[in-house]
Amino acid sequence: MIGRQHELERLFSAMRPSLHRYCARMVGSTIDAEDIVQDSYLKAAAWSGGDVANPVGWLFRIAHNTALDFLRRRRRTPAMENLEILEMIATSPAPDPQTATASIRTFMRLPPLQRSAVVMKDVLGHSLEEIAAVNGVSPPAAKSALQRGRSALRSFADEPDDIDQPALSTEMRQRLVAYVDGFRNSDFDAVRAMLAEDVQLDLVSKLTRKGKSEVGEYYGRYATCAQWAFEAGFVEGRPAMLVYDRDVSLDQPAYFVALSLDDGKVVSIHDFLFARYAIEGVRMQRLDDR
C-alpha cells in the first residue's frame, strides 16, 4: 500500500501541469482548475480497488470527470455524454501556438465538443481518434469540431479585449492594497494581522495550512527573500497579488497569489509560487493607480 501511494504521488507530480492545462481550459479558470486537480488526486488516493492497468489514463480520466462535474454544478455548459476511457495523455508541444496561447476564458466561448477537441489536440497534443473516443463521436465529426473550434478561436483573437476591471468596494480595495504593501515593506506582522482566524492557505503543489497561527508561519520565506516585487491586481477578476521576479522582468508577473477577502479579512490564499504553469493563458490586470 505504501509503495502504491508513493507511485501515485510520483505520477501525479509528473502529470500535474498537463492536468491543470486541460482542466483550466475546460472550466475557464486557472484557480478553479487547481482545486479540480487536487480533488482528482484525493479521489485517486481514496481508490480501494485493484491495480490499474493504465494509471496515466486512469488519473487523467478522474480529472476529466471531475472537471465535468464542476461544469454541471456551475451550469456553465451542457454535460458531454457518451464519454469513453481516455487511454493516455500526451505532453508534446502544441501544434497550433495561436490556439494554445489563447486566454483560458476564451475557450469557454466554444461549444463543449469544439472546446474539448481544440484543448485535446492543440494544447495537449492528442490524436483525432482519442478526441473521438472521449466525446463519443466519429473521427470525421471530431475533425470537423476541431476545425470549427480553431476558426472560432482565431476570430475571437481579432476582437477587441472587452474586459473591465472588476468592481471592488473602497474598503476591499484598501485591504488588498494594504496586504500587498505589507509584502513591499516587509511588514509581515501587519499582513498576519489581516488574516481571519480560520484562514486557509494552499501553497499549490507543496502544502496546505489552516488557521491563523499555522498560516502565519508561511510568510517567513518571503521575509528573507529580496527576489520578488509585488503589485495589487486581479486574476480572472479575483483579487490577487501579482509577483514579479526582479532578475527576470518587472513587466510580466512570474506568478500570482489569489486572495479571498471577507469582512476586511483574508480568508483564503492560493499561492502559485511552485506552480508557475498556472500563469499560461490567465487573464491578469493591475489595480488602477490609487
ZIUR-V742576 format. One record per backbone hydrogen bond with DSSP energy under -1.0 kcal/mol. NH is the residue of the N-H (numbers start at 1). CO is the residue of the C=O. Records with the same first field share a line. If there is no record, write none. Layout:
# ZIUR-V742576
NH=CO  CO
This chain:
# ZIUR-V742576
5=1
6=2
7=3
8=4
9=5
10=6
11=7
12=8
13=9
14=10
15=11
16=12
19=15
20=16
21=17
22=18
23=19
24=20
25=21
26=22
27=23
28=24
33=29
34=30
35=31
36=32
37=33
38=34
39=35
40=36
41=37
42=38
43=39
44=40
45=41
46=42
47=44
58=54
59=55
60=56
61=57
62=58
63=59
64=60
65=61
66=62
67=63
68=64
69=65
70=66
71=67
72=68
73=69
74=70
75=71
76=71
100=96
101=97
102=99
104=281
109=106
110=107
115=111
116=112
117=113
118=114
119=115
120=116
121=117
122=118
123=119
124=119
126=120
131=127
132=128
133=129
134=130
135=131
137=132
142=138
143=139
144=140
145=141
146=142
147=143
148=144
149=145
150=146
151=147
152=148
153=149
154=150
155=151
156=152
157=153
159=156
173=169
174=170
175=171
176=172
177=173
178=174
179=175
180=176
181=177
182=178
183=179
184=180
185=181
187=182
188=186
191=187
192=188
193=189
194=191
195=192
196=266
199=196
200=267
201=209
202=269
203=207
204=202  271
206=203
207=203
209=201
211=199
212=197
215=211
216=212
218=215
220=217
223=219
225=222
229=244
231=242
233=240
234=285
235=238
236=283
238=235
240=233
241=257
242=231
243=255
244=229
246=227
248=245
249=245
254=243
255=243
257=241
258=270
259=239
260=268
262=265
265=262
266=194
267=260
268=260
269=200
270=258
271=202
272=256
275=272
278=275
279=276
280=277
282=279
285=234
287=232
